[in-house]
Amino acid sequence: MKDKFIKKLKRSWLALWIAFAAAALSTIGVLAAYTSVSSVKRVVSTQKGAGMLFSSNYLTTDESDLPRTITFSSMETSPCVTVNVCNYPQTLIKHNDKDITYTLTVELVDSNGNVVTGEETAKYSVEYNGEKKTFGSNSKIEFSLLKLMADDFNKHEFVLTFDKSQLTRSDIYMRVTAIPTNQAELKPLSAKLGVIYINNNTSATWTGTFIDNATSPKDLDGFNYRLSGSGEGTVTLTWNTNYVDISPWFKNTYVLTISKDSSGIATATLKVNSAEKNQYDIQFYRTNGINSAEQWSDGNHTDIMVTDTGFVSMSFTQSTAKEN
């Protein structure tokens, strides 16, 4: 009886040991996959560390303060732009593990950044969490003590309402700034936003450029490419897979169908409409080592060339008028 009990006990321990070993191997596999993805994402990051964990659909860490316009149809009676502020990157990799407190300010300014005053400022407003504020004599609105909780992927949404007259004369902008107050490593976010009406006779334009701040492409293991513009149509992206390939996240998020020819040139199309979204940030990863002949095509980092061959290029076709 005693021998049978011992044999049974040994079999039980053996089963438990096998299950534990299998779980450990599975965990190692998961950790390896996660580490690989994290490394790829970190390579092309234009912000470091937790700076990526405070982001927005319209606001950026760029300091150029160039005005951006969002287009609307002539039927729009009250043009509104919804700006979000998030505790995660726009790629939804992970959320910040600390609460973020911040202050958001909105100022009425012209295209040069000068404050706009006068009676017409009352036609503009900002709404957050059911509270709607209009601009007073100082042309400034502030929401303070805002907190993005660390318990999940969280975002705040601010609805910017413009005067309809701005659809035909876009000379008043809302300069939106979100400044963290409890995490010094987080960078402030800002943008100068305006609205404009684009009709069928107005030329729409979309452009693409690399936005990495580096002396040379050889300094980078991956690249950030920004599509931005106004109007509705189709952007055709082309890239050389002998040098780079597009981010799987971007491909899956925007359901891109990609074709590739025998020389390694890949092509994909993307429907764009600046009334919905006027900027796309795309990551490209190196597929081979650094080529000694790599150079920026110009001082603005518009393109990367190797013996007259570009890494990435784009073209835009404006949508034709729709019948009613």
N, C-alpha and C positions, 0 to 999 in steps of 0.2 A: 504493500500500500504506500509506504514511504517512498519507494523507488518510483512508482507511477506519478506521485505528486511532484517529485523533483524533476522528472522528465517533462511533465506538463508545464512546470514553471520555467524551465529552460526554453521550451518552445515559445512561450509567451514573451519572454525577454528577447528572443531572437526576432520575433515579429515586430516588437516595439523598436528594436535597434534598426531594422531594415526601414521601417516607416520614418524614423528620425533621420536616417542617412538620406533617404529620398527627398525629404523636406529640405534638408540642408543643401543638397545639390540644386534643388529647384530655386531656393533663395539665392544661391550664388549666380545662377543663370539670370534671374530677374535683376539682381544688382549689376551684373555685367552689362545687360542691355540698357539699364537706366543710366549708368555711368557713360556709356558710349554716346547716347543721345544728348546727355547734358554737355559733354565735351564739344560736340558738334555745335550745339546752340551757343555755347560760351565763346567759341572761336569767332563767330561773326557778330557778336554783340557790339553795338556802338556805345553802350553804357556798361559800366562795370558793377558787378555784385548786385546789391539790393536796389541800385538805381533803376534796374529793369522792372522792379516790383512796385513802381508808381508810374502809371502811364495814362494815356488818353487817346481817344479816336481822332481828335483834332489838335490837341496841344502837344508840343514837342519840347525837347531841351535845346533846340537850335536857338541861337542868339541873334539871328539875322533880322528878326522882327519884320520880315517882308509881309505885306498884306496878302491874304488869301480870300478868294471869292467863291461862294457856293451858288450854283445856278438854280433857277426856278422857272417854271412855265409862266406864261402870261395870265393863266387862270388863277394863280395863287393870290389870295386876298390878304394873307397874313404870313409872310415868309418867316419860318422858324427854323433854327438850327439847334439840334440836341447835342450837347457836348458832354461826354462822360469822363469821369476821373476814376481810375481803378487801382486796386492793390495787387495787380498782376500785370505781366507784359501782355500786349495785344495778341501775342501768340498763345496765351493761356497755358504756359509751361507749368507754372506753379504760382501760388499766391504768397504774399508777404506773411511771415510768421510772427509779425508784430503789428499791433494796432498803429494806424497812421493818422495823426491829427494834422490838419492843414487849414489854411485860409484861402478862399477863392475870391478874387476881386475882378470886377468887370468895369472897364472905363470906355466911354465914348470918345473916339479919336478920329482924326482924318488920316489919309494915307501916309502922311509924314509923321504921324504919332502925336500931333498937337491935340490938346483937349478941345472937344466940341461942346459949346454951351448954347443956351437959348431955349425958347419955348418948345421947339421941336423935339428936344431930348425926352419929353414926357411920352412920346410915341413909341419909345423903345422900352423893353422890359426884360427881366430875367426871372425865371421861375424855378424853384427847387423845393422838392418835397411838399408841394401844395402851397408854398408861400411865393407870391408874386411881388417883385419889387420893380418900381420904375426909377428912372434916373432923376436925381434932384439937382440942386444948383451946382454941386461940385462934379456932376457927370460921372459919378462913381457909385457902384454897388458893391457891397461886401457881405460874404457869408463866412463867419468865423466859427472856430471850435468844431469844425467838421471832423468826423472820425470814420475811417474805414476799418471795420473790425477784422481781426486776424483769423476769425473762425472759419472763413470760407473765401471763395472768389467773390469779392464784393465791389460794387461800383456805385457812384452817385451820378445822377443825370441832371443837367442844367439846360433849360429850354430858353434859348435866346430868340426874342421876337423883335423883328426889324420893322421899320416903317415901310409900307408898300412902295412909296416913292423911290426907295433905294434900288428897286428892281430896274429902274431906268437911269438913275444917276447915282452910281455907287461911290459916294465920297465920305460916307460915315461908316466906321468900323467899330466893332467891340473888341477891345484888347482884353483877353481873358488870361489871368495868371493864377496858378495854383501853387502855393508855397508850403511845403511840409514844415511843421514846427517841432517835431519830436525826434526826427531821425536825420542827423546831420549828413549822412551819406546819400540821402535822396536828393535828386536835383529838382529845382522848380520847373514847372511846365508852363508854357505860354504860347499864345498865337494871337494874331490880329485878323479877325474874321469879318467878312462882309458878304453881301448878297448882290446878285445881278440877274436880270432877265435875259435869257438867250432865246432868240427866235430862230426860225428856219433860215433866215438870211444872215445870221451872225455866224462867223467862222468859229468853230470849236477847236481847241488845241490841247493836245496831251503830249508831254515830253517825258523822257527817261534819263536819269543820270545816276552815277555812283555817288554816294554821300559819305563815304568813309574819309575820315580826317587822317590821312597818312601821306608821307612824302613820296612814296612809291608803292605801286601794287605789290612789289616784292616784299613789303613789310607786313603783308596780311595773308592769313590762311583762308580767308573767306571774305565775301563782299556783300554790302548792302546796296541794293539798287532801288531807287524811288521812282514810281510813276506818279505824275501829278498833272492836273489840268482842269479844263472846263468843257462842258458839253457832253453830249451822248454819242456813243459810237462803239467801235471795236478797236482794241489795241492788239496788234500782232507782235508777239515777243519772239525773238530769235536768239539762240545762244549756241556757243561752240562747246560741245561736250568733251572735246579733247582738252579743254581747260577747266570748265566749270559745269555744274549741273544745278538745277533749281531745287529749292527747299521742298522736301516732301510735304511739309505742313502747308505751304502755300498751294501746292498742287492739289492737295486733298480738300483744303478749305474752299477753294474757288472752282473745284471740279474741272480742272484743266485737262483737255485731251491733247496729248503731246505726240507729235510725229517726228521721226528722225531719219535723215537720209544716210546714204552710205559713207559720206565724208564726216559724219558726226554732228552735223548741224541740226539742232532741235528747234521745233516751231510750235507755238501754242497761241490761241486767241483768247481774249478776255473782254467780255462786254463791260463797258464803263458808262457811268452816268453820274456826273458831278453833283446832281441834286441829291443823290444818295450817298456818294462817297467820292471825294476828289483827290485821294492820295492812297497809294498802295506801296508798302515797303516790302521788298522781296529779298530773301537771302539766297545767295549763290555760293556753293561750296566747290572747292578745288577738286578736280578728279585726278590730277597728276601733280607732279612736283612743280616748283617755281621755275619759270623760264627766264633765263638771264636777259632776254630781249624785251621783257614786259616794260611798258611805260604808259603813263597817262596821256591821253590824246591832247589835252590842254590843261591850263591851270585850274579849270573848274571841275576837273575829274569827271568829265562827261562820259568818257569811254576808256577802256583798257585795250591797248593794241599790242600785238606781237607780229612783227614783220607784216604790217598792214592788215592783219586779221584781228577783228574785234571779238572780245569775249561775249558781249551782249549788245543787241540792237533792238529797236522797236519802230513801228509805224502805226499811224492812227487813221482810221476811216470814219468820217462823221456819218451819223445816221441820216437817212433821207426823211423828208417830211412825211408824217403819217396822215392818212385820210381820216376824216371824222365819220 
